[in-house]
Amino acid sequence: MSRRATSPRGPLAEFLHDEAAGGVVLLAAAVVALVWANSPARDAYFSLWETHVSVAGIDEDLQHWVNDGLMALFFFVVGLEIKRELVDGELSDRRAAALPAFAALTGALAPAAVFALLAGGGAAASGWAIPMATDIAFAVGVLAVLGDRVSAGVKLLVLAIAVVDDIIAITVIAVFYSDHIDLGWLAAAVAAVAVVVGMRAGGVTRVAFYVPVGIALWVATLESGVHATVAGVVLGLLTPAGTVGGRPVLEQLEHRLHPLASFVVVPLFALANAGVYLGGGALSAAASSRVTWAVVAGLVLGKLAGVGGGIQAGLRSRVGALPAGVTPAEVWGAAALAGIGFTVSLFIASLAYDAPELQSQAKVGIFAASIISGLLGAAVLMSFAAKTPASPDSYDVDRARSS
């Protein structure tokens, strides 16, 4: 029996359901943050997240505890999903994985290039990676609203692209948005990883035993200068994909933690980061800012050209094939949805810019681009998907696995 049969809905269906529902909560949290930050109580909003809390000698404000601490759990779940997709998911078949992987790569490079061209030099240039990321929760949420008007293959395509997109984003964060590296703490982080590997080899199966080592890895990564959320991804990738002691550990962890990440961690992140004061000329400043328009163009146009063009180029060069039933129009609808860059884009914006005004301008661009991309993707999928015949280059992943 495949591992997919261990859940009544299957891990993929459960993941997509949680992402779609989590997208609604995420949207609500973002709206609350925006309203609060522009209400008469806005001083309370900003002072709340600037409140410093010291835990075990680590002193951070609440916003950084969310961004560096709680988001490590989010990225741990991302690591689990990447591992599952690589071992027993949509990326486990080489031919099925090749096209979305190629599209994700071109869909990351094109927005970065568009941003770099429009933003110019100086401090603004450091935000080049902001439009590279796709928010899977909002993208899946749009697909859930469209229901059966969109083929199941489109959901698989968007998910596969988003997973590879996450891998690229994590690599970018680790390499380009880490602070000065402390080699001593980095060695301690590597030692913690070695302990985890040794515990796995020694047959340690209880998750509780890994928790203190995971915390130690997070602290060492934080102090090393590498962004602390990378620790979460590493732990997720180290989680065994098969059964351990008769238990499907990865599937159980994802089943328990994914709702927590979707309904608690990510909405808290949105509440802490989506609050942008738009008064006092801030909105007009954003409207005339090169950063704002570079983000909008990168996400809307760069993602559309990068993902859609990458798929077309991949099909012509026989890099891979589309999931069964995906039409040419749906390809462009999926490419448009890839421009919804909310969560990870906000995350990278907070790393790229220290200046509050640049952060605000980038966030306004992210909000605008995500709305435009969501509406554009939905319009394309609703208007043209049913009218276009299935692509002859489509590839049935399930049939390939059974052959």
ZATI-573145 format. One record per residue (C-alpha): residue number from 0; z, y, x. Coordinates in steps of 0.1 Angstrom, whole numbers. Example, Ala and Ser with C-alpha at 12.3 -4.5 7.8 and 13.67 -1.06 7.14 Angstrom:
REM residues 2
pt pos 0 w 78 v -45 u 123 $
pt pos 1 w 71 v -11 u 137 $
//
This chain:
REM residues 403
pt pos 0 w 0 v 0 u 0 $
pt pos 1 w -9 v 35 u 13 $
pt pos 2 w 18 v 60 u 19 $
pt pos 3 w 3 v 81 u -8 $
pt pos 4 w 14 v 57 u -34 $
pt pos 5 w 51 v 61 u -27 $
pt pos 6 w 53 v 93 u -49 $
pt pos 7 w 44 v 93 u -86 $
pt pos 8 w 20 v 122 u -80 $
pt pos 9 w 13 v 115 u -43 $
pt pos 10 w 24 v 138 u -15 $
pt pos 11 w -8 v 159 u -16 $
pt pos 12 w -6 v 166 u -54 $
pt pos 13 w 31 v 174 u -50 $
pt pos 14 w 24 v 197 u -21 $
pt pos 15 w -3 v 216 u -41 $
pt pos 16 w 19 v 218 u -71 $
pt pos 17 w 48 v 233 u -51 $
pt pos 18 w 25 v 257 u -34 $
pt pos 19 w 10 v 269 u -67 $
pt pos 20 w 44 v 274 u -83 $
pt pos 21 w 57 v 289 u -51 $
pt pos 22 w 29 v 314 u -52 $
pt pos 23 w 42 v 327 u -85 $
pt pos 24 w 77 v 332 u -71 $
pt pos 25 w 63 v 348 u -39 $
pt pos 26 w 43 v 373 u -60 $
pt pos 27 w 74 v 381 u -80 $
pt pos 28 w 94 v 387 u -48 $
pt pos 29 w 67 v 409 u -34 $
pt pos 30 w 66 v 430 u -66 $
pt pos 31 w 104 v 433 u -66 $
pt pos 32 w 104 v 445 u -29 $
pt pos 33 w 77 v 471 u -36 $
pt pos 34 w 94 v 484 u -67 $
pt pos 35 w 128 v 485 u -50 $
pt pos 36 w 114 v 502 u -19 $
pt pos 37 w 99 v 530 u -41 $
pt pos 38 w 128 v 533 u -66 $
pt pos 39 w 157 v 558 u -64 $
pt pos 40 w 176 v 529 u -48 $
pt pos 41 w 152 v 526 u -19 $
pt pos 42 w 178 v 536 u 6 $
pt pos 43 w 199 v 506 u -4 $
pt pos 44 w 168 v 484 u 1 $
pt pos 45 w 162 v 495 u 37 $
pt pos 46 w 198 v 497 u 47 $
pt pos 47 w 204 v 461 u 33 $
pt pos 48 w 178 v 446 u 57 $
pt pos 49 w 190 v 467 u 86 $
pt pos 50 w 225 v 453 u 82 $
pt pos 51 w 235 v 435 u 114 $
pt pos 52 w 251 v 401 u 113 $
pt pos 53 w 264 v 383 u 144 $
pt pos 54 w 265 v 345 u 144 $
pt pos 55 w 276 v 325 u 175 $
pt pos 56 w 269 v 355 u 197 $
pt pos 57 w 235 v 361 u 183 $
pt pos 58 w 233 v 396 u 168 $
pt pos 59 w 204 v 404 u 145 $
pt pos 60 w 198 v 425 u 114 $
pt pos 61 w 192 v 406 u 81 $
pt pos 62 w 154 v 411 u 83 $
pt pos 63 w 153 v 394 u 117 $
pt pos 64 w 176 v 366 u 105 $
pt pos 65 w 151 v 359 u 78 $
pt pos 66 w 120 v 363 u 100 $
pt pos 67 w 134 v 345 u 131 $
pt pos 68 w 158 v 321 u 113 $
pt pos 69 w 148 v 311 u 78 $
pt pos 70 w 111 v 313 u 87 $
pt pos 71 w 117 v 286 u 113 $
pt pos 72 w 124 v 263 u 83 $
pt pos 73 w 91 v 274 u 67 $
pt pos 74 w 73 v 266 u 99 $
pt pos 75 w 91 v 233 u 102 $
pt pos 76 w 76 v 224 u 68 $
pt pos 77 w 42 v 237 u 81 $
pt pos 78 w 46 v 213 u 111 $
pt pos 79 w 54 v 184 u 87 $
pt pos 80 w 23 v 191 u 66 $
pt pos 81 w 1 v 194 u 97 $
pt pos 82 w 14 v 161 u 110 $
pt pos 83 w 8 v 144 u 76 $
pt pos 84 w -27 v 158 u 73 $
pt pos 85 w -36 v 147 u 108 $
pt pos 86 w -22 v 112 u 104 $
pt pos 87 w -28 v 103 u 67 $
pt pos 88 w -44 v 133 u 51 $
pt pos 89 w -76 v 153 u 48 $
pt pos 90 w -78 v 158 u 86 $
pt pos 91 w -73 v 122 u 95 $
pt pos 92 w -110 v 114 u 90 $
pt pos 93 w -129 v 129 u 119 $
pt pos 94 w -161 v 136 u 100 $
pt pos 95 w -142 v 151 u 70 $
pt pos 96 w -120 v 172 u 93 $
pt pos 97 w -148 v 185 u 116 $
pt pos 98 w -163 v 210 u 91 $
pt pos 99 w -131 v 227 u 78 $
pt pos 100 w -118 v 228 u 114 $
pt pos 101 w -149 v 246 u 125 $
pt pos 102 w -148 v 269 u 95 $
pt pos 103 w -112 v 277 u 102 $
pt pos 104 w -120 v 286 u 138 $
pt pos 105 w -149 v 309 u 129 $
pt pos 106 w -128 v 322 u 100 $
pt pos 107 w -101 v 332 u 125 $
pt pos 108 w -124 v 347 u 152 $
pt pos 109 w -146 v 368 u 128 $
pt pos 110 w -117 v 387 u 112 $
pt pos 111 w -101 v 394 u 146 $
pt pos 112 w -134 v 407 u 158 $
pt pos 113 w -139 v 429 u 128 $
pt pos 114 w -103 v 443 u 132 $
pt pos 115 w -108 v 450 u 169 $
pt pos 116 w -141 v 469 u 162 $
pt pos 117 w -125 v 491 u 135 $
pt pos 118 w -90 v 496 u 148 $
pt pos 119 w -100 v 510 u 181 $
pt pos 120 w -76 v 511 u 211 $
pt pos 121 w -41 v 521 u 217 $
pt pos 122 w -11 v 508 u 198 $
pt pos 123 w -32 v 499 u 168 $
pt pos 124 w -52 v 473 u 188 $
pt pos 125 w -22 v 449 u 190 $
pt pos 126 w -26 v 439 u 154 $
pt pos 127 w -59 v 421 u 160 $
pt pos 128 w -44 v 388 u 147 $
pt pos 129 w -32 v 401 u 114 $
pt pos 130 w -63 v 392 u 94 $
pt pos 131 w -66 v 357 u 110 $
pt pos 132 w -43 v 340 u 86 $
pt pos 133 w -47 v 325 u 51 $
pt pos 134 w -19 v 323 u 26 $
pt pos 135 w -21 v 288 u 12 $
pt pos 136 w 4 v 295 u -16 $
pt pos 137 w -16 v 323 u -32 $
pt pos 138 w -49 v 306 u -26 $
pt pos 139 w -37 v 274 u -42 $
pt pos 140 w -22 v 295 u -70 $
pt pos 141 w -56 v 310 u -78 $
pt pos 142 w -71 v 276 u -78 $
pt pos 143 w -44 v 263 u -101 $
pt pos 144 w -51 v 292 u -126 $
pt pos 145 w -88 v 282 u -126 $
pt pos 146 w -79 v 246 u -133 $
pt pos 147 w -107 v 221 u -139 $
pt pos 148 w -133 v 248 u -137 $
pt pos 149 w -131 v 242 u -99 $
pt pos 150 w -138 v 208 u -84 $
pt pos 151 w -110 v 188 u -67 $
pt pos 152 w -131 v 190 u -35 $
pt pos 153 w -126 v 227 u -33 $
pt pos 154 w -88 v 223 u -33 $
pt pos 155 w -91 v 198 u -5 $
pt pos 156 w -115 v 221 u 14 $
pt pos 157 w -92 v 251 u 11 $
pt pos 158 w -61 v 231 u 20 $
pt pos 159 w -78 v 216 u 51 $
pt pos 160 w -90 v 250 u 63 $
pt pos 161 w -55 v 265 u 57 $
pt pos 162 w -39 v 237 u 77 $
pt pos 163 w -61 v 243 u 107 $
pt pos 164 w -57 v 281 u 101 $
pt pos 165 w -19 v 275 u 104 $
pt pos 166 w -24 v 257 u 138 $
pt pos 167 w -45 v 286 u 151 $
pt pos 168 w -19 v 312 u 138 $
pt pos 169 w 10 v 293 u 154 $
pt pos 170 w -8 v 291 u 187 $
pt pos 171 w -16 v 329 u 186 $
pt pos 172 w 20 v 337 u 178 $
pt pos 173 w 33 v 315 u 206 $
pt pos 174 w 8 v 328 u 232 $
pt pos 175 w 2 v 364 u 223 $
pt pos 176 w 33 v 376 u 204 $
pt pos 177 w 61 v 362 u 224 $
pt pos 178 w 83 v 385 u 245 $
pt pos 179 w 90 v 383 u 282 $
pt pos 180 w 96 v 347 u 290 $
pt pos 181 w 130 v 336 u 303 $
pt pos 182 w 123 v 304 u 323 $
pt pos 183 w 159 v 292 u 322 $
pt pos 184 w 160 v 293 u 284 $
pt pos 185 w 124 v 279 u 282 $
pt pos 186 w 136 v 249 u 303 $
pt pos 187 w 165 v 245 u 279 $
pt pos 188 w 140 v 244 u 250 $
pt pos 189 w 119 v 218 u 268 $
pt pos 190 w 151 v 198 u 275 $
pt pos 191 w 159 v 199 u 238 $
pt pos 192 w 125 v 186 u 229 $
pt pos 193 w 130 v 158 u 255 $
pt pos 194 w 163 v 149 u 238 $
pt pos 195 w 145 v 146 u 204 $
pt pos 196 w 118 v 124 u 219 $
pt pos 197 w 145 v 103 u 236 $
pt pos 198 w 164 v 99 u 204 $
pt pos 199 w 133 v 88 u 186 $
pt pos 200 w 126 v 62 u 214 $
pt pos 201 w 162 v 50 u 212 $
pt pos 202 w 159 v 42 u 176 $
pt pos 203 w 180 v 70 u 161 $
pt pos 204 w 170 v 72 u 125 $
pt pos 205 w 196 v 94 u 108 $
pt pos 206 w 183 v 129 u 102 $
pt pos 207 w 218 v 144 u 105 $
pt pos 208 w 219 v 135 u 142 $
pt pos 209 w 188 v 156 u 149 $
pt pos 210 w 201 v 187 u 132 $
pt pos 211 w 223 v 200 u 161 $
pt pos 212 w 196 v 193 u 186 $
pt pos 213 w 172 v 212 u 163 $
pt pos 214 w 195 v 242 u 162 $
pt pos 215 w 199 v 241 u 200 $
pt pos 216 w 161 v 241 u 203 $
pt pos 217 w 159 v 271 u 180 $
pt pos 218 w 185 v 290 u 200 $
pt pos 219 w 169 v 282 u 233 $
pt pos 220 w 134 v 291 u 220 $
pt pos 221 w 147 v 324 u 206 $
pt pos 222 w 164 v 333 u 238 $
pt pos 223 w 134 v 322 u 259 $
pt pos 224 w 112 v 349 u 245 $
pt pos 225 w 89 v 325 u 227 $
pt pos 226 w 90 v 332 u 190 $
pt pos 227 w 118 v 311 u 175 $
pt pos 228 w 96 v 298 u 146 $
pt pos 229 w 76 v 278 u 171 $
pt pos 230 w 107 v 255 u 174 $
pt pos 231 w 103 v 246 u 137 $
pt pos 232 w 66 v 236 u 142 $
pt pos 233 w 74 v 215 u 173 $
pt pos 234 w 101 v 196 u 154 $
pt pos 235 w 78 v 191 u 124 $
pt pos 236 w 51 v 177 u 147 $
pt pos 237 w 76 v 154 u 164 $
pt pos 238 w 87 v 139 u 130 $
pt pos 239 w 74 v 103 u 128 $
pt pos 240 w 47 v 99 u 102 $
pt pos 241 w 53 v 62 u 96 $
pt pos 242 w 83 v 44 u 82 $
pt pos 243 w 115 v 44 u 102 $
pt pos 244 w 142 v 20 u 92 $
pt pos 245 w 122 v 12 u 61 $
pt pos 246 w 121 v 49 u 51 $
pt pos 247 w 91 v 73 u 51 $
pt pos 248 w 110 v 100 u 69 $
pt pos 249 w 82 v 126 u 71 $
pt pos 250 w 74 v 123 u 34 $
pt pos 251 w 110 v 124 u 24 $
pt pos 252 w 117 v 155 u 45 $
pt pos 253 w 87 v 173 u 31 $
pt pos 254 w 97 v 163 u -4 $
pt pos 255 w 131 v 178 u 0 $
pt pos 256 w 124 v 208 u 21 $
pt pos 257 w 90 v 220 u 8 $
pt pos 258 w 105 v 233 u -25 $
pt pos 259 w 133 v 251 u -5 $
pt pos 260 w 106 v 267 u 17 $
pt pos 261 w 84 v 276 u -12 $
pt pos 262 w 110 v 288 u -37 $
pt pos 263 w 137 v 303 u -14 $
pt pos 264 w 126 v 310 u 22 $
pt pos 265 w 91 v 325 u 16 $
pt pos 266 w 102 v 346 u -14 $
pt pos 267 w 132 v 359 u 7 $
pt pos 268 w 107 v 367 u 35 $
pt pos 269 w 85 v 386 u 10 $
pt pos 270 w 116 v 404 u -3 $
pt pos 271 w 126 v 415 u 32 $
pt pos 272 w 91 v 424 u 44 $
pt pos 273 w 69 v 435 u 15 $
pt pos 274 w 90 v 466 u 7 $
pt pos 275 w 68 v 495 u 18 $
pt pos 276 w 77 v 531 u 8 $
pt pos 277 w 45 v 546 u -6 $
pt pos 278 w 58 v 581 u -13 $
pt pos 279 w 60 v 612 u 9 $
pt pos 280 w 23 v 610 u 19 $
pt pos 281 w 27 v 574 u 32 $
pt pos 282 w 0 v 560 u 8 $
pt pos 283 w -25 v 587 u 17 $
pt pos 284 w -17 v 582 u 54 $
pt pos 285 w -25 v 545 u 49 $
pt pos 286 w -57 v 552 u 30 $
pt pos 287 w -69 v 573 u 60 $
pt pos 288 w -56 v 549 u 86 $
pt pos 289 w -80 v 528 u 108 $
pt pos 290 w -53 v 501 u 108 $
pt pos 291 w -53 v 498 u 70 $
pt pos 292 w -91 v 496 u 68 $
pt pos 293 w -94 v 472 u 98 $
pt pos 294 w -70 v 448 u 80 $
pt pos 295 w -89 v 451 u 47 $
pt pos 296 w -123 v 446 u 64 $
pt pos 297 w -110 v 418 u 85 $
pt pos 298 w -95 v 398 u 57 $
pt pos 299 w -121 v 405 u 30 $
pt pos 300 w -153 v 406 u 50 $
pt pos 301 w -143 v 388 u 82 $
pt pos 302 w -129 v 358 u 64 $
pt pos 303 w -158 v 357 u 39 $
pt pos 304 w -184 v 357 u 67 $
pt pos 305 w -163 v 336 u 91 $
pt pos 306 w -154 v 308 u 68 $
pt pos 307 w -185 v 308 u 46 $
pt pos 308 w -209 v 313 u 75 $
pt pos 309 w -190 v 287 u 95 $
pt pos 310 w -194 v 261 u 68 $
pt pos 311 w -231 v 269 u 65 $
pt pos 312 w -237 v 267 u 102 $
pt pos 313 w -216 v 235 u 104 $
pt pos 314 w -237 v 219 u 77 $
pt pos 315 w -270 v 229 u 94 $
pt pos 316 w -258 v 216 u 127 $
pt pos 317 w -244 v 184 u 112 $
pt pos 318 w -209 v 192 u 125 $
pt pos 319 w -194 v 176 u 94 $
pt pos 320 w -197 v 175 u 56 $
pt pos 321 w -182 v 190 u 25 $
pt pos 322 w -158 v 170 u 3 $
pt pos 323 w -176 v 153 u -26 $
pt pos 324 w -186 v 176 u -55 $
pt pos 325 w -183 v 209 u -37 $
pt pos 326 w -212 v 232 u -46 $
pt pos 327 w -227 v 259 u -24 $
pt pos 328 w -213 v 286 u -47 $
pt pos 329 w -178 v 271 u -44 $
pt pos 330 w -181 v 273 u -6 $
pt pos 331 w -183 v 311 u -9 $
pt pos 332 w -155 v 312 u -35 $
pt pos 333 w -133 v 292 u -11 $
pt pos 334 w -143 v 316 u 17 $
pt pos 335 w -133 v 346 u -3 $
pt pos 336 w -99 v 330 u -12 $
pt pos 337 w -93 v 326 u 26 $
pt pos 338 w -90 v 364 u 27 $
pt pos 339 w -56 v 362 u 9 $
pt pos 340 w -35 v 366 u 40 $
pt pos 341 w -1 v 375 u 27 $
pt pos 342 w 28 v 356 u 42 $
pt pos 343 w 16 v 349 u 78 $
pt pos 344 w -3 v 382 u 80 $
pt pos 345 w 29 v 401 u 71 $
pt pos 346 w 47 v 380 u 97 $
pt pos 347 w 22 v 388 u 124 $
pt pos 348 w 23 v 425 u 115 $
pt pos 349 w 60 v 426 u 120 $
pt pos 350 w 55 v 411 u 155 $
pt pos 351 w 24 v 432 u 164 $
pt pos 352 w 39 v 466 u 156 $
pt pos 353 w 72 v 483 u 165 $
pt pos 354 w 63 v 516 u 149 $
pt pos 355 w 73 v 517 u 112 $
pt pos 356 w 42 v 537 u 102 $
pt pos 357 w 18 v 512 u 117 $
pt pos 358 w 37 v 483 u 100 $
pt pos 359 w 34 v 502 u 67 $
pt pos 360 w -3 v 508 u 71 $
pt pos 361 w -9 v 472 u 80 $
pt pos 362 w 11 v 460 u 50 $
pt pos 363 w -8 v 482 u 26 $
pt pos 364 w -40 v 468 u 41 $
pt pos 365 w -27 v 432 u 36 $
pt pos 366 w -17 v 439 u 0 $
pt pos 367 w -51 v 455 u -9 $
pt pos 368 w -71 v 428 u 9 $
pt pos 369 w -52 v 399 u -7 $
pt pos 370 w -58 v 414 u -42 $
pt pos 371 w -95 v 420 u -35 $
pt pos 372 w -100 v 385 u -19 $
pt pos 373 w -81 v 367 u -47 $
pt pos 374 w -102 v 385 u -75 $
pt pos 375 w -134 v 380 u -56 $
pt pos 376 w -128 v 343 u -50 $
pt pos 377 w -118 v 337 u -86 $
pt pos 378 w -149 v 356 u -98 $
pt pos 379 w -173 v 336 u -76 $
pt pos 380 w -157 v 303 u -86 $
pt pos 381 w -157 v 311 u -123 $
pt pos 382 w -192 v 326 u -124 $
pt pos 383 w -212 v 303 u -103 $
pt pos 384 w -195 v 270 u -96 $
pt pos 385 w -206 v 253 u -128 $
pt pos 386 w -242 v 265 u -125 $
pt pos 387 w -249 v 252 u -90 $
pt pos 388 w -258 v 215 u -83 $
pt pos 389 w -236 v 195 u -60 $
pt pos 390 w -244 v 198 u -23 $
pt pos 391 w -263 v 168 u -8 $
pt pos 392 w -242 v 172 u 23 $
pt pos 393 w -210 v 164 u 5 $
pt pos 394 w -188 v 137 u 19 $
pt pos 395 w -164 v 115 u -1 $
pt pos 396 w -133 v 111 u 20 $
pt pos 397 w -117 v 85 u -1 $
pt pos 398 w -148 v 64 u -1 $
pt pos 399 w -151 v 67 u 37 $
pt pos 400 w -115 v 55 u 41 $
pt pos 401 w -120 v 25 u 19 $
pt pos 402 w -152 v 14 u 37 $
//
